[in-house]
Amino acid sequence: MTDKFKFYSWSVSLYSGKARAYLIKQHIDFDDISPADPHYDAHIRPAIGRWIIPVMETPQGEIVQDGVDIIDWFEHRNMARQPAYPKTPKQLISSLIMEMFGVEGMLRPAMHYRWNFDQDNLDFILQQFGLFAMPHLPVEERRDMALHAAGRMRKAAVQFGVTEDTAPEIEAAYHELMAEFDAHFSAQPYLLGGAPTIGDYGLFASLYAHLGRDPHPLRLMQEKAQMLLRWTERMRNPSADMVEFIGCDESLIGSDTIRDTLKTLLRRVASDYLPEIEAMVSFTNECLSDNKPAENEVVGGESLGRGIGKCRFEWRGRQVTAVVMPYRIFMLQRIQDAYDGLDEVAQKQVDGLLGETGLSSIMHTRADRRVERRNHREVWV
């Protein structure tokens, strides 16, 4: 038995980045291990029933899958050096909204900028995918197998609404978003002050593995959003890394303050992601009414597929079709559960912020059935 935690992941993996940044910032002693390691196939995969990352194995042999579950494993045991969840209502809800936006709401730019710029990206991506997935194979064999996997990921990008028709708007929206992030991180080191919260970890998922590491979007960030780039560096550093913020300590802004630059980012969630949330929940409720899944039934079935269909919604003047993944219901519930746990005074304070930023409906857009994670799967309850 070792005292280290084992973190099965890839640097190229969007979903892995969220949990890895948390482990780094909490000064957790862990090893990054490829799922190509024989132990993964022999022990991890049978335990969770599928190939998926990230997965953490504790020194005691407990297996934890999914970024949320990994972070909460430490939070629930009071092992966090800096707790991920703010204690005040507006900061808590804002951070959870940005977590969902980073992990799920930014998938269109993340997928577009990875898979639609082959001249800049493809050699790097194939080398990296092959290196992490098949380190034991010769370089050319790794490349050929990675090229096959890349074809599947391109199809997945289309499922998220990345098409030739939507590409111009995806790029326009991302340029606007970069500028808004850059303004925010010019004023403070993290979303809510001098320490990262769950919102930072969620945002890091898209803003590093795809948008801050692949060559084309990395160069774009270097040219257009240097303070956003600095934040991605900061999120990979076990120290606070706030050298440009003289006098700033590792604490959140006091008095439950939400800075104007963060309000701008929340308005971006309202304009660029809330329509999809509403369409997704509406489709899910129709699907639940028609199919009536049994209690504890695995969402999407036992296969690797986690979608239940496609929804259609208007986004920046275009009609977009995208896959409905009830994992997003699970993420949305985290926001709504936190709100429901507040007292009436705190809820009114949050209501004021949501009204000001165009997000009021996020608390009322609810699925008719809950999605919970049990035995490393999303299930209907």
Order of alpha helices (4+ residues) and beta strands (2+ residues): beta-alpha-beta-alpha-beta-beta-alpha-alpha-alpha-alpha-alpha-alpha-alpha-alpha-alpha-alpha-alpha-beta-beta-alpha-alpha-beta-beta
